[in-house]
């Protein structure tokens, strides 16, 4: 934790704290309380210090906000990374659904099949018809529509 007001009075303090911790932890967070009015230059200095020393800088503008960050970090301290991973996978599935769902006759099951087969929208866009045929549940009409969506112009000239 670092108060910018304290940092302005004792700029070497942060370096002594960084040296004490060094590389003891994989995740090193500098929680910074912005309690000075002219803060742009000071935040810039602290950002450089955090970046050079491979620390994550989180700025907060009140003690209440700093407390919420600490509570959140403490609640996740002993939890596995799977909690965060699941959310990312759900977001990726939503992205697949947003892109592929607009193609006529492509349903949610097809989106899941395409996502698990190709792993990225980019790979689906580059897939040939024969690669799309390898996906279970996709018939010739859906394959043609998916292929056309990524390989034909939007408007006929």
Rosetta blueprint (number, residue, H / E / L):
1 X L
2 X E
3 X E
4 X H
5 X H
6 X H
7 X H
8 X H
9 X H
10 X L
11 X L
12 X L
13 X H
14 X H
15 X H
16 X H
17 X H
18 X H
19 X H
20 X H
21 X H
22 X L
23 X L
24 X L
25 X L
26 X L
27 X L
28 X L
29 X E
30 X E
31 X E
32 X E
33 X E
34 X L
35 X L
36 X L
37 X L
38 X L
39 X L
40 X H
41 X H
42 X H
43 X H
44 X H
45 X H
46 X H
47 X H
48 X H
49 X H
50 X H
51 X H
52 X H
53 X L
54 X L
55 X L
56 X E
57 X E
58 X E
59 X E
60 X E
61 X L
62 X L
63 X H
64 X H
65 X H
66 X H
67 X H
68 X H
69 X H
70 X H
71 X H
72 X H
73 X H
74 X H
75 X H
76 X H
77 X L
78 X L
79 X L
80 X L
81 X L
82 X H
83 X H
84 X H
85 X H
86 X H
87 X H
88 X H
89 X H
90 X H
91 X H
92 X H
93 X H
94 X H
95 X H
96 X H
97 X H
98 X H
99 X H
100 X H
101 X L
102 X L
103 X L
104 X L
105 X L
106 X L
107 X L
108 X H
109 X H
110 X H
111 X H
112 X H
113 X H
114 X H
115 X H
116 X H
117 X H
118 X H
119 X L
120 X L
121 X H
122 X H
123 X H
124 X H
125 X H
126 X H
127 X L
128 X L
129 X H
130 X H
131 X H
132 X H
133 X H
134 X L
135 X L
136 X L
137 X L
138 X L
139 X L
140 X H
141 X H
142 X H
143 X H
144 X H
145 X H
146 X H
147 X H
148 X H
149 X H
150 X H
151 X H
152 X L
153 X L
154 X L
155 X L
156 X L
157 X L
